[in-house]
């Protein structure tokens, strides 16, 4: 028995004492010391939280991205770093747990190891290390690409998400053309200026990405620090209607009361500054644009607020389209209630958006997208 346990410790990183204790429980689980097919119960999260590889360290959650702010409202977040299976002991005397680090945990551990030698994640080949605010923006935008990919908001290698560099009026981050959203990392994003010059990173900027996003950013850099353009299905479905209006029929719709611009003119791909300026003129002070036969653009002062609005816009559009599909009249919320909702929203929007976005980033760190911040 001890030989088989030692072999398991070598593979899993568990201590011999831990495995012996669990093996002992498994042999006694049948009651009265009898052996047989009565398996012990699967351990609770609290039980599993005590089985950690020697490299795991403290039980509290620590993001693998050194120098990156990803907060949690909780003092400690329990994780289950192992996949547990049952097997017959090699000596045939009972059942024992077989534990190995889960796929997501192994990937997080690899990210931690890769980043452990630097105070901030390693930059790309042509990217100089910058201040923490720029790196944080890179991490947040990379997270948004990964989250939107998970949620099915993108199409192929099209659509673009950009963020202004803190303290700059014409420098912003964007994905290199040809990269899938699932591949984006903080260091892979391009830093470009208002004329389309690539200042940092490797790759090129797709033409429509530059024309659409640069004009919108430059219109109001402070309040349009992040610009998200997607063809997400439910919102894009509304853009295909002759009357592409998001009706105020649900609570989520009220988030966008009196803040959506509707562009009813579709002129094809946006490949010149004139068309980009036209779109920007239609959008004006609104933070959402519905573009006929195309998709939506959402802007916000920062990545967290823009992502939060993008998420809830798609949820609102989904509920609206489903409600309309019944063929029955929509129950529209009164203007009085809509205005009161907007008043309440303004009081807590930044905090709510930040908490939502931080929670989503923790989800990425707990899964196969943990390398977004490298």
Protein Blocks (a to p, Z undefined) as FASTA:
>chain_A
ZZmmmmmmmmnopafklmmmmmmmmmmmngghiacjbdcddddfklmmmmccfklopabd
cdfbghiacddfbfbdcddfbccdddddfklpaccddddddfklmmmmmmmmmmmmpfbd
cddfklccddfklmmmmmmmmmmmmmmmmnopaghjecjdddddehiakbccdddehiaf
klpcfklpccddfkopafbdcddddfklmmmmmmmmmmommlmmbccddfbfklmmmmmp
mblcdcdfbfklmmmgoiaccdfbdebjafbfklmmmmmmmnmmafbdcdehiadcdddf
bfklmmmmmmmmmmmmmmmmmmmmnopacddddfklmmmmmmmmmmmmmmmmmmmmmmmm
mmmmmmmmlmmmZZ
